[in-house]
Amino acid sequence: MEINPNFSPRAKEDYQLVQMALENGDQQAYAELMSRYRDSIYFMILKMVHNRDDADDLTIEAFGKAFANLSKYSPDFAFSTWLFKIAMNNCIDFIRKKRLETFSIDEPVSSDKGDEMTIDLKANVLDPEEKYIKEQRKRLMHSVLDKVNPKYKHLIQLRYFEELSYEEIAERLEVPLGTVKAQLFRAKELLFNILRKSKDRY
């Protein structure tokens, strides 16, 4: 499939990395795509949820969903645009679920490229597509859970499946809040590495 002739040099490089990841399972290609956009995705999400821990979680989920569906990416659009859309949809799903009201839904959110995207929260009830996204998220986390050190496995289960807050996890495990945050930070790093190291993980 031919790429959009209006692509910038960076967008063309992204497309080549996507092809390398898909055709060869190139771990470095996955790593490079993540390196290019991890920070910008994180800060975009942080502007929406105003919570660093949630932003970390949602960034992991965005890359996980993108890599799981990389074969569906169409070069009609820049990879960055596609990735930001996935990240935003995932974040909106989270916001609907948590019923957060920490930002204006009428104010557009800017990507690292200066593109503006508006957020449309139509209802509190998840539509079929959103339910599918939610199920995919859980499937993704289940798929990587067995590859995580048992030390972090329980923490991930509490955070992603029981959806407990950091404070609730600390109370459940009877450990200091700082310990929970530190160990979950390490767990997130491990998840990032797992997500980018294996093409066949899904």
Secondary structure, DSSP 8 states (H G I E B T S, - for coil): ----TT--HHHHHHHHHHHHHHHH--HHHHHHHHHHHHHHHHHHHHHHH--HHHHHHHHHHHHHHHHHTGGG--TTS-HHHHHHHHHHHHHHHHHHHHT--SS-TTS-EE-TTS-EE------SS--HHHHHHHHHHHHHHHHHHTTS-HHHHHHHIIIIIS---HHHHHHHHT--HHHHHHHHHHHHHHHHHHHHH-GGG-
